[in-house]
Amino acid sequence: MQDSSSHFTPQELQDWQAALQEANRNNIWCHCRQCDREWVASEEESCPDCGSDRVEHIPCWQFPDD
């Protein structure tokens, strides 16, 4: 039985989640809160400049194309 609060069938939800995972692959915007460096990576990682783990990670698909 499908949850009445969901707009997706279980298969549609699984497909949507898989599409988000694919969009994230090789497209994670990273911002180091320690040294302020910004870069794009394929996964969440520490800062390559200062080694800090204080890094903000945002999937690039969330940014609009201009």
Secondary structure as GFF3:
##gff-version 3
##sequence-region A 1 66
A	DSSP	alpha_helix	10	24	.	.	.	ID=ss1
A	DSSP	beta_strand	28	32	.	.	.	ID=ss2
A	DSSP	beta_strand	38	41	.	.	.	ID=ss3
A	DSSP	beta_strand	55	59	.	.	.	ID=ss4
A	DSSP	three_ten_helix	60	62	.	.	.	ID=ss5
###
